[in-house]
């Protein structure tokens, strides 16, 4: 790994939760470039968690003293965990120096503009899947998560020690590690999905009116986020569609393996409407699709594996004749 290409200052802002949306995208782009990048970030994050400064009191820290504390804790960490190389700890020290300054500025802002305490434990891990890509991660408790295109998952640094709560924007498949002490909760804004150990798919894109939850195995409950009122329970191979606006809930039988097939790099359609098909294809390929002359009653049965967008369009053209035009990420389709 080329040392000069590692964005240490950007990673420092990420670890201290100071990144803008654009910077978060830049971090995720860097992570997706090389599997070693994520390994490095994970190691740096473990070190960062071990050297967080107690800033719960209303004081503006002396940056020299703060940096001294961070260095001391890094040295303590070296004694406890000899797994990390000296070069890695030097890089961690560089990041910690930037973090010390960021913490100082953050506290100054809070003191001057807001009268509420700040704690490092309020920071969140944020993982994003860029358009047209998918991301897999393992949460601290061993729960497996797959993020679909254009999705965002966040969770507190106290995850698995005080709760197991994640926030989701977009679509994700969860294979949850069983834990009788802490239920696993997915917050989507309008509803909470609560489980102890199970596998299920949640689709909660911000540009869609409904939230959809499909259960592969186990049991889940859907609750109103506002007052925790129970909306419904789901059993395996059931799918709930919940209106974000009214919280009206419809439960239907489904093939949950099809609904979640995307996390196996397969996209299956079994009698899906044209609108649903093209919406999912937009996310699958990371493009914007404009349709015209669509027959709303048209349904599709097919599976995508490794086909390119052009191959896919030619395949659909054989099923239902279409005219299409590709212009970068813009795709125009007209049914004949």
Backbone torsions as a table, in degrees:
resi	resn	phi	psi	omega
1	UNK	NA	129.4	-178.8
2	UNK	-75.4	116.1	-177.8
3	UNK	-57.6	-37.7	-175.1
4	UNK	-69.2	-19.0	-178.1
5	UNK	-94.1	2.1	179.5
6	UNK	-87.9	118.4	-176.2
7	UNK	-81.4	76.5	-173.7
8	UNK	-60.2	-43.4	-178.7
9	UNK	-64.1	-39.3	178.2
10	UNK	-65.2	-41.4	178.6
11	UNK	-65.8	-34.2	176.7
12	UNK	-63.3	-43.4	177.7
13	UNK	-64.6	-37.0	178.6
14	UNK	-64.4	-47.2	-178.9
15	UNK	-65.2	-29.8	180.0
16	UNK	-96.4	11.1	176.0
17	UNK	57.6	41.0	178.7
18	UNK	-110.3	5.6	-176.1
19	UNK	-73.6	142.9	168.8
20	UNK	-79.9	172.7	178.7
21	UNK	-59.7	-41.5	179.6
22	UNK	-63.9	-39.1	179.8
23	UNK	-69.9	-34.5	175.7
24	UNK	-62.0	-41.4	177.0
25	UNK	-63.5	-37.6	179.1
26	UNK	-65.3	-40.7	177.8
27	UNK	-62.9	-46.2	-178.8
28	UNK	-65.7	-35.1	175.7
29	UNK	-63.1	-42.8	178.9
30	UNK	-63.7	-40.9	-179.8
31	UNK	-63.8	-36.7	-177.4
32	UNK	-78.4	-10.8	-179.4
33	UNK	-70.7	-32.8	-172.6
34	UNK	-156.3	133.8	179.8
35	UNK	-61.8	-26.8	179.1
36	UNK	-68.1	-25.8	180.0
37	UNK	-63.2	-42.5	-179.7
38	UNK	-68.3	-36.6	177.1
39	UNK	-61.9	-41.9	179.1
40	UNK	-63.4	-45.7	-179.2
41	UNK	-62.4	-39.2	178.7
42	UNK	-61.4	-41.3	178.3
43	UNK	-66.3	-42.3	178.7
44	UNK	-64.7	-36.6	-179.9
45	UNK	-66.5	-40.4	177.5
46	UNK	-61.3	-40.7	177.6
47	UNK	-66.2	-41.4	-179.2
48	UNK	-61.3	-41.8	178.9
49	UNK	-63.0	-30.3	-179.6
50	UNK	-80.3	-14.2	-176.9
51	UNK	-119.9	17.9	178.9
52	UNK	-62.5	142.4	-176.6
53	UNK	-92.6	137.4	176.2
54	UNK	-74.8	105.5	-177.7
55	UNK	-120.5	28.8	-178.1
56	UNK	-73.0	-21.6	178.1
57	UNK	-81.8	156.6	-179.2
58	UNK	-84.2	80.7	177.5
59	UNK	-139.2	150.0	170.8
60	UNK	-94.0	113.3	-172.2
61	UNK	-69.2	144.7	169.9
62	UNK	-72.8	118.7	-171.6
63	UNK	-61.9	-33.9	178.7
64	UNK	-65.7	-44.1	179.9
65	UNK	-65.5	-42.4	179.5
66	UNK	-60.0	-45.7	-180.0
67	UNK	-62.8	-37.6	177.4
68	UNK	-62.7	-41.1	177.9
69	UNK	-63.9	-41.2	-179.7
70	UNK	-62.7	-43.7	179.3
71	UNK	-62.1	-41.0	179.4
72	UNK	-62.3	-41.5	-178.4
73	UNK	-71.0	-32.4	175.4
74	UNK	-64.1	-42.8	179.2
75	UNK	-63.8	-39.9	177.0
76	UNK	-62.2	-39.3	-178.6
77	UNK	-65.0	-34.9	179.1
78	UNK	-62.9	-39.8	-179.5
79	UNK	-66.9	-37.1	-176.6
80	UNK	-77.7	-37.4	-174.5
81	UNK	-127.6	86.0	-178.9
82	UNK	-72.9	5.9	-177.0
83	UNK	-66.2	-31.0	-174.4
84	UNK	-85.8	143.1	-178.8
85	UNK	-77.1	160.2	179.5
86	UNK	-63.2	-38.0	-179.4
87	UNK	-64.2	-36.3	178.3
88	UNK	-65.5	-42.0	-178.7
89	UNK	-67.3	-31.2	175.3
90	UNK	-64.7	-40.4	178.4
91	UNK	-66.1	-39.2	177.3
92	UNK	-61.2	-40.5	179.4
93	UNK	-60.8	-39.7	178.4
94	UNK	-61.9	-43.3	178.6
95	UNK	-66.9	-42.3	-178.4
96	UNK	-60.7	-33.9	178.5
97	UNK	-62.6	-43.3	177.9
98	UNK	-66.2	-41.0	-179.5
99	UNK	-61.5	-39.0	179.7
100	UNK	-58.4	-41.1	178.3
101	UNK	-68.1	-41.7	180.0
102	UNK	-61.8	-41.0	179.2
103	UNK	-62.8	-40.6	178.6
104	UNK	-60.8	-46.5	179.3
105	UNK	-64.8	-37.9	-179.0
106	UNK	-63.9	-43.2	-179.4
107	UNK	-68.2	-38.1	177.7
108	UNK	-60.2	-42.0	179.1
109	UNK	-63.0	-42.4	-178.8
110	UNK	-66.2	-39.6	-179.2
111	UNK	-67.1	-39.2	-176.8
112	UNK	-79.5	-31.4	-172.0
113	UNK	-116.4	-22.0	-176.2
114	UNK	-140.0	147.4	-178.5
115	UNK	-110.2	65.9	176.9
116	UNK	-146.1	150.4	-175.4
117	UNK	-75.4	156.9	179.7
118	UNK	-123.4	136.8	176.9
119	UNK	-136.5	142.5	-179.3
120	UNK	-62.4	-26.3	-178.7
121	UNK	-66.0	-13.8	179.6
122	UNK	-79.4	-9.9	178.6
123	UNK	-64.5	155.0	-179.7
124	UNK	-126.0	148.9	166.7
125	UNK	-83.0	136.3	179.1
126	UNK	-126.3	127.9	177.2
127	UNK	-124.3	133.6	-177.8
128	UNK	-128.3	145.6	173.3
129	UNK	-109.1	112.8	-178.7
130	UNK	-62.1	159.5	177.3
131	UNK	-54.4	134.0	179.5
132	UNK	81.5	3.1	-179.5
133	UNK	-130.7	163.2	176.8
134	UNK	-126.2	150.9	-177.6
135	UNK	-130.6	137.0	176.6
136	UNK	-114.3	140.6	178.1
137	UNK	-146.0	162.1	176.3
138	UNK	-118.8	122.0	178.8
139	UNK	-75.4	163.1	-175.2
140	UNK	-56.6	-25.1	-179.6
141	UNK	-89.0	-0.4	-179.4
142	UNK	98.4	-2.7	176.9
143	UNK	-65.4	134.1	179.0
144	UNK	-95.6	137.3	-179.2
145	UNK	-134.0	134.4	171.7
146	UNK	-115.6	125.7	177.7
147	UNK	-101.0	131.6	177.7
148	UNK	-84.6	170.4	-177.3
149	UNK	-49.9	133.6	176.2
150	UNK	69.5	28.1	-177.0
151	UNK	-111.9	159.5	-177.3
152	UNK	-139.6	130.1	177.5
153	UNK	-124.6	135.9	177.2
154	UNK	-136.1	151.0	177.0
155	UNK	-154.7	152.6	-176.1
156	UNK	-72.8	153.9	177.4
157	UNK	-64.4	-17.3	179.6
158	UNK	-88.0	6.5	179.8
159	UNK	-53.9	135.0	178.3
160	UNK	76.5	-5.8	174.5
161	UNK	-107.2	-28.7	177.7
162	UNK	-128.7	-20.3	176.6
163	UNK	-166.1	177.2	174.1
164	UNK	-134.4	72.5	-176.1
165	UNK	-115.8	130.8	174.7
166	UNK	-126.3	152.3	177.1
167	UNK	-112.0	131.5	-175.0
168	UNK	-124.0	131.8	167.3
169	UNK	-123.5	114.4	-176.9
170	UNK	114.5	-144.2	-175.8
171	UNK	-125.3	139.8	179.4
172	UNK	-149.5	149.6	171.3
173	UNK	-110.2	131.2	-177.0
174	UNK	-117.3	130.1	169.8
175	UNK	-114.8	95.9	-164.8
176	UNK	-85.9	132.4	174.5
177	UNK	-72.8	130.2	-176.8
178	UNK	-67.8	136.1	179.4
179	UNK	-152.1	110.3	-177.2
180	UNK	-74.5	-17.9	-178.3
181	UNK	-82.4	-45.5	-177.3
182	UNK	-119.3	115.7	174.3
183	UNK	-67.5	153.4	177.7
184	UNK	-93.1	127.0	-174.8
185	UNK	-126.3	126.8	175.0
186	UNK	-105.5	117.0	178.3
187	UNK	-96.2	127.3	-177.9
188	UNK	-117.3	6.0	-176.7
189	UNK	104.2	-68.7	-178.2
190	UNK	-84.0	-37.2	-177.6
191	UNK	-132.3	160.2	171.8
192	UNK	-113.4	136.7	174.7
193	UNK	-106.1	121.0	-171.6
194	UNK	-118.7	129.7	-179.1
195	UNK	-146.8	171.5	172.0
196	UNK	-113.3	-42.0	176.2
197	UNK	-163.9	115.9	-174.0
198	UNK	-172.3	-178.7	176.6
199	UNK	-132.5	128.8	-175.9
200	UNK	-158.2	163.3	-179.6
201	UNK	-116.1	136.5	177.8
202	UNK	-126.2	128.5	175.0
203	UNK	-118.7	113.9	-175.9
204	UNK	-141.6	56.1	178.8
205	UNK	-69.8	142.6	-176.1
206	UNK	-66.2	-24.2	-177.9
207	UNK	-92.0	10.1	178.2
208	UNK	-114.9	148.9	-175.6
209	UNK	-79.4	-23.0	-175.7
210	UNK	-117.4	155.5	171.3
211	UNK	-110.4	133.5	-176.7
212	UNK	-121.1	131.7	179.4
213	UNK	-126.5	121.6	178.6
214	UNK	-117.5	128.9	-174.9
215	UNK	-102.0	124.4	178.5
216	UNK	-87.3	-47.0	177.3
217	UNK	-153.5	161.0	-178.9
218	UNK	88.6	-146.7	-179.5
219	UNK	-153.1	139.3	178.3
220	UNK	-133.1	156.3	173.0
221	UNK	-120.1	142.7	178.1
222	UNK	-108.4	126.3	-175.1
223	UNK	-123.2	148.4	172.2
224	UNK	-66.8	130.0	-179.1
225	UNK	-67.2	-28.0	-174.9
226	UNK	-73.6	-45.8	-174.8
227	UNK	-131.4	8.4	178.6
228	UNK	62.0	24.9	174.7
229	UNK	-70.0	135.2	-179.7
230	UNK	-71.0	125.7	177.9
231	UNK	-93.9	-45.3	178.9
232	UNK	-171.4	163.1	167.5
233	UNK	-105.8	153.1	174.8
234	UNK	-122.4	141.1	172.0
235	UNK	-108.3	165.5	-178.9
236	UNK	-52.3	142.0	-178.4
237	UNK	61.2	36.0	168.9
238	UNK	-121.5	147.6	179.0
239	UNK	-128.9	132.1	177.1
240	UNK	-106.0	135.4	173.7
241	UNK	-115.4	117.2	-175.0
242	UNK	-116.9	128.1	176.5
243	UNK	-73.3	127.4	178.2
244	UNK	-63.7	-34.2	-175.1
245	UNK	-77.4	-50.6	-173.6
246	UNK	-103.7	-12.5	-175.4
247	UNK	63.6	16.7	172.5
248	UNK	-65.0	141.4	-170.6
249	UNK	-126.6	131.7	176.4
250	UNK	-122.3	127.5	-178.9
251	UNK	-113.5	129.5	-179.2
252	UNK	-135.2	157.3	173.1
253	UNK	-72.5	147.9	-179.8
254	UNK	-153.9	171.5	169.1
255	UNK	-101.1	95.6	-174.2
256	UNK	-61.1	-27.2	179.1
257	UNK	-66.3	-30.9	176.8
258	UNK	-74.5	-43.4	-179.0
259	UNK	-61.3	-29.4	-177.5
260	UNK	-108.5	11.8	-175.3
261	UNK	-62.9	-22.7	-177.7
262	UNK	-58.6	-30.6	-177.2
263	UNK	-75.6	-6.7	171.2
264	UNK	-101.4	17.1	-178.1
265	UNK	62.3	33.8	173.0
266	UNK	-127.6	142.2	175.8
267	UNK	-124.1	107.5	-174.7
268	UNK	-106.2	139.2	174.6
269	UNK	-124.0	127.2	-178.6
270	UNK	-127.4	82.8	-177.6
271	UNK	77.5	26.7	-178.4
272	UNK	-77.2	147.0	178.9
273	UNK	-70.4	159.9	179.3
274	UNK	-59.2	-40.8	-179.7
275	UNK	-61.0	-45.4	179.6
276	UNK	-64.7	-42.1	-178.5
277	UNK	-60.2	-51.3	-175.5
278	UNK	-69.3	-31.1	177.3
279	UNK	-64.8	-43.1	179.8
280	UNK	-71.0	-33.8	178.7
281	UNK	-68.4	-33.5	174.9
282	UNK	-55.3	-47.7	-177.6
283	UNK	-72.9	-37.6	-178.0
284	UNK	-59.7	-42.6	-176.5
285	UNK	-100.8	-5.1	179.4
286	UNK	66.8	42.8	-178.5
287	UNK	-127.6	170.5	174.3
288	UNK	-109.7	122.2	-175.5
289	UNK	-110.2	128.2	175.1
290	UNK	-110.4	125.2	-176.0
291	UNK	-110.6	152.1	172.4
292	UNK	-148.3	152.0	177.0
293	UNK	60.4	39.0	-176.8
294	UNK	-85.7	136.4	173.3
295	UNK	-86.8	110.5	-174.9
296	UNK	-62.9	-22.7	-178.3
297	UNK	-85.0	-5.1	-177.7
298	UNK	-67.8	134.6	177.9
299	UNK	-125.3	155.0	-175.2
300	UNK	-130.2	144.6	172.6
301	UNK	-130.2	106.7	175.0
302	UNK	-167.6	168.7	-178.9
303	UNK	-130.5	136.8	175.5
304	UNK	-106.0	134.9	176.3
305	UNK	-117.0	-80.1	-177.1
306	UNK	-120.8	13.0	-176.5
307	UNK	-63.6	140.6	173.2
308	UNK	-73.3	169.0	179.5
309	UNK	-61.1	-43.0	179.6
310	UNK	-62.7	-42.4	177.9
311	UNK	-62.7	-39.2	178.9
312	UNK	-64.3	-45.0	-179.9
313	UNK	-63.0	-39.1	177.8
314	UNK	-66.1	-35.7	178.4
315	UNK	-66.3	-44.2	179.1
316	UNK	-66.7	-34.6	179.0
317	UNK	-60.4	-30.9	177.8
318	UNK	-75.4	-28.1	179.7
319	UNK	-80.8	-51.2	177.9
320	UNK	-135.7	113.2	-175.6
321	UNK	-53.5	128.7	179.3
322	UNK	-137.9	160.3	167.9
323	UNK	-111.9	136.3	-178.6
324	UNK	-139.6	154.9	178.7
325	UNK	-138.0	130.9	179.0
326	UNK	-107.5	128.0	177.4
327	UNK	-138.7	85.3	-175.3
328	UNK	66.3	-121.6	178.1
329	UNK	-90.4	0.3	179.5
330	UNK	-96.2	125.4	179.6
331	UNK	-122.9	124.9	178.6
332	UNK	-112.0	128.6	-176.0
333	UNK	-130.4	132.1	176.7
334	UNK	-129.3	124.9	177.1
335	UNK	-75.0	137.5	-179.6
336	UNK	-80.8	NA	NA
